[in-house]
Amino acid sequence: MITITDLRKKYNGVTVLDIPQLTIARGETFGLVGNNGAGKTTLFRLILDLIKADSGSISIDNIPIAGRDEWKGRVGAFLDESFLINFLRPEEYFDFIGKLYHLDKQEIESFLSSMAPFFADEIMGKNKLIREFSKGNQKKIGIAAAMMPKPDILILDEPFTALDPSSQIRLKKILNEYSTEHGIATLISSHDLNHVTEVSSRIVVLSKGEVIRDLQTNEQTLAELEQYFSVE
């Protein structure tokens, strides 16, 4: 579904991403891990065509993403708060996103109802602008908006950060069910090895922009990751 070929990105002459070949299949839950500066967010921004690669290509079902719009309706993403329209209330923002993806009022309301346990009565009906919510609740709004149109590809950068423990558990359940029910490709980056292992069928380790490990998740994956990242 997503094919990356000879992808390279530099900043100030320093190579921050160098991936000769990487393919992410339809229905795959793809976890991306690495220390700060590994290139995780850069890779996601390249896949979303938010920044330009120095060389190489990314395609979705053989459609090159660079400078083209055909694929955009098939991808939902939340990387950070800049994806939000923070002067809107959550209800207004969800209505805007729904209309953008041609969802009717009933479809929007049905989706928001399904997200009620995740929202935990902290989002809807509070008469607050998005910018007035905590970072954790802003993240809930952004994640929900990315999922609402049921995209073929869902990209989330550090989705568990700033969430309380109950919300983290609910999000893991939602992501596992969402991927199974809709057969989408889910791309998740996380510093939390436990969380990313629990929601990913495959995990790629990035270090200084290069793929160091490419693992199918099993009972030994968490221990292998902990050993790789351990500091003596």
N, C-alpha and C positions, 0 to 999 in steps of 0.2 A: 504493500500500500504506500508506505513512505520509503523512498529510495534516495540514499545519500551517496554521492560519488565524488571522490577527490576534493572534499570540502576543506577549504582553508580560510582562516580569518586572522588578520594581524591588527594589532594596535601599537602605534608608535614603533613600528618595525619588529615588534615581538609577536611571534606566533602564539595565539591563544586557543586555536582550534585547528586540528589536522586529522581528518577522518577520511581515509582512502575509500572505505566502503562500509555502509551500514544500511540494513533493511529492517523495517518494522512492519509486521504483518497485520492484516485486518483482524480485529478481535483480540490482539495481543495487549496485555497490560505490561507496559515497559517502564521499569524503574531506572532512574539515572542517579548515581551517587558519585561523590567525590568531595575532596576538601575545597575550601574557599579558593577561587581562582582556577578551578579545574576546567571551566568552560561550559558548565551546565546551562546557565541562563543564556549564554551566547548561542549555544546550539538551539535552544528553544526560540530565541529571537530570529535566528536565521530561518528556522522552519516556518515561522509566521511571517517571513519577509519584512520584518521590522528593521533589519539592518542588511547590508549588502555583503556578500562573501567576496573575498579577494580572488578566489578561483573555485572551480567545482560547481556542482549542481545539486538541487533537491527537487524531487518530483513527488506528486501524489497521484497514484494510478496513472503514471506516465505523463502527467501534466506538469511541466516545469512551473514552480511557484513564483520565481523571480519576476516581478513586474506584471503579474497576471492576476485576474480576479476570479476565474472560473471555480477555483477550489475553496474560496473564502467562506461560502455558505455551508461548507461541510465541516468546518473546524470551529470548535469552541475552546476558548483559552482564558486563563487568568494567571498572570505572572506577578502583578503587584497592584497597588492601589491606583496607579495611573490608568488602569483599564476601566475604572469606575467614573461615573459622572457624579461627582460628589456634592453638587448643589441640588440634586434631586433627592426626594424621599425614596426609600426602597420600592414602594408601590409604583411610583412614577418610573423608576429605573427598570423594573421588571416589565412594566407595560411597554416601555420604549423598546427593550430587547425583544419582547414577544412580537411586536409589530414589525420590527426589523426582519424577523424570520417568518413573517406571515402567519403567526399563530393567532387564533381567535381568543376571545375573552374566556371562554370555557376551558380551552387548553391551558391558558396561563394560570387560571384559578386552580385547575386540577393539579398542575405541577407544583404550585406553591403549597397546596394542601399536603402533597406528598413529602414536602421538605419541612413540614412543621416540626417534627422531632429534632431535626438538625438545627432549626432556628431557635428552638427552646423558648418560645415566647419572648425573644429578645429583639426581633427584627420588625415584624409587621405591626402596624397600628400604633406606633410609638410617636408619630407626628414629629419625627426628627429627620434632618438632612443626613445623607450618608456620611458626610464629613464629621458629623457629631457623634458617630458611633465609635466604639473601641476598635483597635486594629483587628482583634479577633472577629468581631461582628462584621466589619468591613470585608474581611476575608470570606466569611460565610456568604455574604451578598454576592461577591465576585464569583465564587465557586458555583453557586446556584445559577447565576446568570449564564455562565459558560455551559452548564449542563442542560438548561431549559429547552433549547431547540433540538435536543437529542442528536448531536453532531456525529459524523462518522469518526472524527478524531477529537479527543479531548486532551488538552495540554494544561497541566497545573504545575506551577513552580513553587516548591515548599508549601504545599497546602496545609500541613499540620502545624506549622509555626504560628504561634499566638493563639491557637485554639486551646480551650481548657480540656482536661482529660475526657470528660463526657462527650464533648464535641468531636474529639479525635476518634473515639470509638465509634460514634455514629457515622462519621465521615468514612471510615474504613468499611463499614457495613454498606453504606450507600455506594461507594466505588465498586466494591465487589459485585453487588447486585446489578448495578448499572452496566458494567462490562458484560456480565453474563446475559442479561436480558436483551441488550441492544447490539451485542457483537461489535462494539466499537474498538478502535485502537486508543488506548489510554496511556499517555506519557506523563510520568510523575517524577519530579526531582525531590529529593529529601536528604537532609543531614541525619535523619533518624533512621538507623538501619533496621530497627524492629518494625517500624511502620511500613517502610517501603518493601520489606520482605513479605509482610502480611498481605499486601495488596497487589504484588507484581508476580506475573508468571515468568518474567525474564528481567534480569538486572545487568546493566552495563556500568562499569566503573570507569570514570574519566580521571586522568591525571595529567595536568599541564596540557590539556587539550587533546590528549590521545586516549584511545580506547585500550585499557589495560586488562580488563576482564569482561567477558560476555557470558553470563551464567543463566541457565534455566533453573528456576527456583525449585529447591527441594528441601529436605529436612536439614541438610548440611550447609545451606547457603548462608544463613545468618552467622554461623560460626566461622565460615570461610571469610566473610566480609569483616568480621570483628578481628580476625587474625591479620588480614591485609592492612587494616587501619590501626592496628595496635602500635603503641609507642613504648619502646623499652626504656 
